[in-house]
């Protein structure tokens, strides 16, 4: 009887640990109705057009979201990305801290011109900082290889749809 009771408690304990792990992961990174949500809150969506290609962006527009970025996420799908919106023009450097996959990064000025591109940034490049030389208002993170596949080059414009 005592052995059975012990095994029941052990199973319940293990189930509670599994549920807690699932719940904690779900709090930090999940999508509801295709909306990205993290500990920073719900991300707005913005569709953009670059070189004829429509891309659905999760918008990082406050300090928490900008600092977190795509860190900790498992993947970024084709035709999706993250748009970083800054209050003013500045030199915004990005690194690959906490990233699990490679990305392309575009720096965009206040006239919506692409002024810098770093392709196929790999997580192993952390702690190197990229893009500080570009005076930008926006930064766009896209799946690795997206820039080459869609012939995106410095001088292209982005459009908000």
PEPE-V56799 format. One record per backbone hydrogen bond with DSSP energy under -0.5 kcal/mol. NH is the residue of the N-H (numbers start at 1). CO is the residue of the C=O. If there is no record, write none. Layout:
# PEPE-V56799
{{NH CO} {NH CO}}
This chain:
# PEPE-V56799
{{5 1} {6 2} {7 3} {8 4} {9 5} {10 6} {11 7} {12 8} {13 9} {14 10} {15 11} {16 12} {17 13} {18 14} {19 15} {20 16} {21 17} {22 18} {23 19} {24 20} {25 21} {26 22} {27 23} {28 24} {29 25} {30 37} {32 35} {35 32} {36 34} {37 30} {38 41} {39 28} {41 38} {43 36} {44 59} {46 57} {48 55} {49 159} {50 53} {51 157} {53 50} {54 52} {55 48} {56 79} {57 46} {57 55} {58 81} {59 44} {60 58} {60 83} {61 59} {66 62} {67 63} {68 64} {69 65} {71 68} {72 98} {73 70} {80 77} {81 56} {82 141} {83 58} {84 82} {84 139} {85 60} {85 83} {86 84} {86 137} {90 136} {92 90} {92 134} {93 91} {94 130} {99 96} {103 121} {104 142} {105 118} {106 140} {107 116} {108 138} {109 113} {112 109} {114 156} {115 107} {115 113} {116 107} {118 105} {121 103} {125 122} {126 123} {128 125} {130 94} {134 131} {136 90} {136 134} {137 108} {138 108} {139 84} {140 106} {141 82} {142 104} {143 80} {144 102} {146 143} {149 145} {150 146} {151 148} {152 147} {155 114} {156 153} {158 112} {159 49} {161 47}}
